[in-house]
Amino acid sequence: MATTREEIQSDLEEQVSQLTKQVASLTKAMSKRSAAALADTRESASELYDGFYDRFSDAMPAMRKQARLAQKRAQENPMTTALVGVAVFGLLAALLTRR
């Protein structure tokens, strides 16, 4: 019976050793895939940022001009600005309470 117990223990130790090696191998493979995926994601994000930057950098002067005009109109008409703000808030509240 001692021999059988020793054989079982030896077999289990061998299986644990093999499983440990397999887990290490899988971990290494996943690490490589993760690194590649991260590099691809960074490259995609960089390209996306560059595209947005190119588009918005051309439009920024016009957007700034429109923002200054809107600010000027809001300062000239504070009551209208307040009413528009309340209306927008009411619309948002209505949309949020419908869900």
C-alpha positions as CSV (number, residue, x, y, z in Angstrom):
1,M,0.0,0.0,0.0
2,A,2.9,2.4,0.7
3,T,4.1,1.9,-2.9
4,T,0.7,2.8,-4.3
5,R,0.5,5.9,-2.1
6,E,4.0,6.9,-3.2
7,E,3.1,6.3,-6.9
8,I,-0.1,8.4,-6.5
9,Q,1.9,11.2,-4.8
10,S,4.5,11.1,-7.5
11,D,1.9,11.2,-10.2
12,L,0.2,14.1,-8.6
13,E,3.4,16.0,-8.2
14,E,4.2,15.3,-11.9
15,Q,0.7,16.6,-12.9
16,V,1.1,19.7,-10.8
17,S,4.5,20.3,-12.3
18,Q,3.1,20.0,-15.8
19,L,0.2,22.2,-15.0
20,T,2.5,24.8,-13.6
21,K,4.6,24.7,-16.8
22,Q,1.4,25.1,-18.9
23,V,0.2,28.0,-16.8
24,A,3.6,29.7,-17.2
25,S,3.5,29.1,-21.0
26,L,-0.1,30.5,-21.2
27,T,0.9,33.5,-19.1
28,K,3.8,34.2,-21.4
29,A,1.6,33.9,-24.5
30,M,-1.0,36.1,-23.1
31,S,1.6,38.7,-22.1
32,K,2.9,38.8,-25.6
33,R,-0.6,39.2,-27.0
34,S,-1.5,41.8,-24.5
35,A,1.7,43.8,-25.4
36,A,0.8,43.6,-29.1
37,A,-2.8,44.6,-28.4
38,L,-1.6,47.5,-26.3
39,A,0.8,48.7,-29.0
40,D,-2.0,48.5,-31.6
41,T,-4.3,50.4,-29.3
42,R,-1.8,53.1,-28.7
43,E,-1.1,53.4,-32.4
44,S,-4.8,53.7,-33.1
45,A,-5.3,56.2,-30.4
46,S,-2.4,58.3,-31.6
47,E,-3.8,58.3,-35.2
48,L,-7.2,59.2,-33.9
49,Y,-5.8,62.0,-31.8
50,D,-3.8,63.3,-34.8
51,G,-6.9,63.3,-37.0
52,F,-8.9,65.2,-34.4
53,Y,-6.1,67.6,-33.8
54,D,-5.8,68.3,-37.5
55,R,-9.5,68.9,-37.9
56,F,-10.0,70.9,-34.8
57,S,-6.9,73.0,-35.1
58,D,-8.2,74.4,-38.4
59,A,-11.6,75.1,-36.9
60,M,-10.4,76.5,-33.5
61,P,-10.2,80.2,-34.6
62,A,-13.7,80.1,-35.9
63,M,-15.0,78.3,-32.8
64,R,-13.3,80.8,-30.5
65,K,-14.8,83.7,-32.5
66,Q,-18.3,82.1,-32.2
67,A,-17.8,81.6,-28.5
68,R,-16.8,85.2,-28.0
69,L,-19.9,86.3,-29.9
70,A,-22.1,84.1,-27.8
71,Q,-20.6,85.4,-24.6
72,K,-21.1,88.9,-25.7
73,R,-24.8,88.3,-26.6
74,A,-25.3,86.5,-23.3
75,Q,-23.8,89.5,-21.4
76,E,-26.0,91.9,-23.4
77,N,-29.2,89.9,-22.7
78,P,-28.9,88.3,-19.3
79,M,-32.7,87.6,-19.0
80,T,-32.8,85.8,-22.3
81,T,-29.7,83.8,-21.3
82,A,-31.3,82.8,-18.0
83,L,-34.5,81.7,-19.8
84,V,-32.6,79.6,-22.3
85,G,-30.6,78.1,-19.4
86,V,-33.8,77.1,-17.6
87,A,-35.3,75.7,-20.8
88,V,-32.3,73.6,-21.5
89,F,-32.3,72.4,-17.9
90,G,-36.0,71.5,-18.1
91,L,-35.5,69.6,-21.3
92,L,-32.6,67.6,-19.8
93,A,-34.7,66.9,-16.7
94,A,-37.6,65.7,-18.8
95,L,-35.3,63.5,-20.9
96,L,-33.7,62.0,-17.8
97,T,-37.0,61.3,-16.0
98,R,-38.5,59.5,-19.0
99,R,-36.0,56.6,-18.7
